[in-house]
């Protein structure tokens, strides 16, 4: 089994308070379906990008904290799922359902493999 990020993208000016009616219920239904299938590891919604803080290492060893996202872009990740599935095809199938439920673009990306730590002797 592999883990995948299914990320929902929202425009800069996205306002979650306008999501009424069918959208929240469709997202809840998708969450229930993911849980029933046993693929959902974690789910989370994010506050608007304008509320983000970015941290950058400086040459003097200090860390600079600034307002806003690190990248200049017109859309940002607004929420995401972490799924554990058999492979990319299954992750994409869930991604297609997320596009329909959220009515927003979706990115599907596999988590990289982290090498196991070696024992020091």
C-alpha positions as CSV (number, residue, x, y, z in Angstrom):
1,X,0.0,0.0,0.0
2,X,1.1,3.5,-0.7
3,X,0.1,6.9,0.8
4,X,-1.1,9.7,-1.4
5,X,-1.9,13.4,-0.8
6,X,-5.2,14.5,-2.4
7,X,-5.1,18.3,-2.2
8,X,-7.9,20.7,-3.0
9,X,-6.9,24.0,-4.6
10,X,-8.7,27.2,-3.9
11,X,-8.3,30.7,-5.5
12,X,-6.7,33.4,-3.4
13,X,-10.0,35.1,-2.7
14,X,-11.8,31.8,-1.7
15,X,-14.3,32.3,1.1
16,X,-15.4,29.0,2.7
17,X,-18.5,30.7,4.2
18,X,-20.1,30.7,0.7
19,X,-19.9,26.9,0.5
20,X,-23.5,26.1,1.3
21,X,-26.0,23.5,0.1
22,X,-24.8,20.5,-1.6
23,X,-21.0,21.1,-1.4
24,X,-20.4,20.5,2.3
25,X,-22.8,17.4,2.2
26,X,-21.0,16.0,-0.9
27,X,-17.6,16.4,0.9
28,X,-19.0,14.7,4.1
29,X,-20.4,11.9,1.9
30,X,-17.0,11.5,0.3
31,X,-15.3,11.4,3.7
32,X,-17.8,8.7,4.8
33,X,-17.1,6.7,1.7
34,X,-13.3,7.0,2.2
35,X,-13.7,5.8,5.9
36,X,-15.9,2.9,4.9
37,X,-13.3,1.8,2.3
38,X,-10.6,2.1,4.9
39,X,-8.4,4.4,2.8
40,X,-8.6,7.6,4.7
41,X,-5.6,8.2,7.0
42,X,-6.1,11.9,7.7
43,X,-8.1,14.8,6.4
44,X,-7.8,18.6,7.1
45,X,-9.0,21.9,5.9
46,X,-6.6,24.9,6.0
47,X,-7.2,28.5,6.9
48,X,-6.8,31.0,4.0
49,X,-3.3,31.5,2.6
50,X,-3.3,35.1,3.7
51,X,-3.2,33.9,7.3
52,X,-0.1,31.7,6.7
53,X,3.4,32.4,8.0
54,X,6.5,31.6,6.1
55,X,9.9,30.8,7.7
56,X,13.2,31.0,5.9
57,X,16.7,30.3,7.1
58,X,19.1,33.3,6.8
59,X,22.8,33.1,6.1
60,X,23.5,34.3,9.7
61,X,21.7,31.2,11.1
62,X,18.6,33.1,12.2
63,X,15.1,32.4,10.9
64,X,13.1,35.1,9.2
65,X,9.3,34.8,9.7
66,X,7.1,36.7,7.2
67,X,3.3,37.0,6.6
68,X,1.7,35.0,3.9
69,X,2.6,31.9,1.8
70,X,6.1,31.3,0.6
71,X,5.1,31.1,-3.0
72,X,3.4,33.8,-5.1
73,X,0.5,32.1,-6.8
74,X,-3.1,32.6,-7.6
75,X,-4.4,29.5,-5.8
76,X,-3.4,27.6,-2.7
77,X,-4.1,24.3,-1.0
78,X,-7.3,24.8,0.9
79,X,-7.7,21.3,2.3
80,X,-6.4,17.7,1.8
81,X,-6.7,14.0,2.5
82,X,-4.0,11.6,3.1
83,X,-5.0,8.2,1.7
84,X,-3.5,4.8,1.9
85,X,-4.3,2.9,-1.3
86,X,-3.0,0.2,-3.6
87,X,-1.5,2.6,-6.1
88,X,-1.8,5.7,-8.3
89,X,-4.9,4.4,-10.2
90,X,-6.8,4.1,-7.0
91,X,-5.6,7.5,-5.7
92,X,-6.7,9.1,-9.0
93,X,-10.1,7.5,-8.6
94,X,-10.5,9.1,-5.2
95,X,-9.1,12.4,-6.7
96,X,-11.8,12.3,-9.3
97,X,-14.5,12.0,-6.6
98,X,-12.9,14.9,-4.7
99,X,-13.0,17.1,-7.8
100,X,-16.8,16.5,-8.1
101,X,-17.5,16.8,-4.3
102,X,-15.4,20.0,-3.8
103,X,-16.0,21.6,-7.2
104,X,-12.4,22.7,-7.2
105,X,-9.1,21.5,-8.8
106,X,-7.4,18.6,-7.1
107,X,-3.8,17.5,-7.0
108,X,-2.8,13.9,-6.4
109,X,0.7,13.2,-5.3
110,X,2.5,10.2,-3.7
111,X,4.4,10.5,-0.5
112,X,8.1,9.8,-1.1
113,X,9.8,6.9,0.5
114,X,11.9,7.8,3.6
115,X,15.0,5.6,4.0
116,X,15.1,3.7,7.2
117,X,17.7,5.0,9.7
118,X,20.8,2.9,10.0
119,X,21.8,1.7,13.4
120,X,25.1,3.2,14.7
121,X,27.5,0.7,16.1
